[in-house]
Amino acid sequence: MTASSPQPPRHAAALGVAFGIGLLWLLMAALCAWSAARGYGNQRFDWALLWGLVALLLAAAGIGAMVGTWRHLSRSHDDY
């Protein structure tokens, strides 16, 4: 196995779709965080906690989709 520098992604359409989906997940996470903040402002701590948790999980999914796709598509397949 040799170490090689990361290559630019070969499938721009797949990368664009994955980043679009990731951004959609991040948008949903932002909306959930906004709802959690409004709940906290209205003394609804249960609402804030649960929507904050949903926002955290959606943000992790969005970032994971973008980073995972980038790593998968830019990785050299000569190692196999």
C-alpha positions in Angstrom: 0.0 0.0 0.0 1.4 3.4 -0.9 0.3 6.7 0.3 -1.1 9.0 -2.4 -2.4 12.5 -2.3 -6.2 12.8 -2.5 -7.6 13.1 -5.9 -10.4 15.5 -7.0 -13.8 13.8 -7.2 -14.5 12.0 -10.5 -18.3 12.1 -10.3 -19.3 15.7 -9.9 -23.1 14.9 -10.2 -22.9 12.4 -7.3 -21.0 14.9 -5.3 -23.5 17.6 -6.1 -26.5 15.4 -5.1 -24.8 14.4 -1.9 -24.0 18.0 -0.9 -27.6 19.0 -1.8 -29.0 16.3 0.5 -26.5 17.2 3.2 -27.5 20.9 3.0 -31.2 19.8 3.2 -30.4 17.9 6.4 -28.5 21.0 7.7 -31.5 23.2 6.9 -33.8 20.9 8.8 -31.3 20.9 11.7 -31.4 24.7 11.7 -35.2 24.8 11.8 -35.2 22.3 14.7 -32.6 24.4 16.6 -34.8 27.5 16.0 -37.8 25.7 17.3 -35.8 24.6 20.3 -34.6 28.1 21.0 -38.2 29.4 20.8 -39.3 26.6 23.2 -36.6 27.6 25.6 -37.6 31.2 25.4 -41.2 30.2 26.2 -40.2 28.2 29.3 -40.8 24.9 27.5 -37.6 23.1 28.6 -38.9 19.7 27.5 -39.6 21.1 24.0 -36.2 22.8 23.9 -34.3 19.6 25.0 -36.0 17.3 22.5 -35.9 19.6 19.5 -32.3 20.4 20.4 -31.5 16.7 20.3 -33.2 16.3 17.0 -31.3 19.3 15.6 -28.0 17.7 16.8 -28.8 14.4 15.1 -29.9 16.0 11.9 -26.7 18.2 11.8 -24.6 15.1 12.3 -26.4 13.3 9.5 -25.9 16.3 7.1 -22.3 16.7 7.9 -21.7 12.9 7.6 -23.4 12.8 4.2 -21.2 15.5 2.8 -17.9 14.4 4.4 -18.5 10.7 3.7 -19.4 11.3 0.1 -16.4 13.6 -0.4 -14.0 11.0 1.1 -15.6 8.2 -0.9 -15.4 10.0 -4.2 -11.9 11.6 -3.8 -10.2 8.4 -2.4 -7.8 6.6 -4.7 -9.0 3.1 -5.4 -5.5 1.7 -6.2 -5.2 0.4 -2.6 -7.3 -2.7 -3.2 
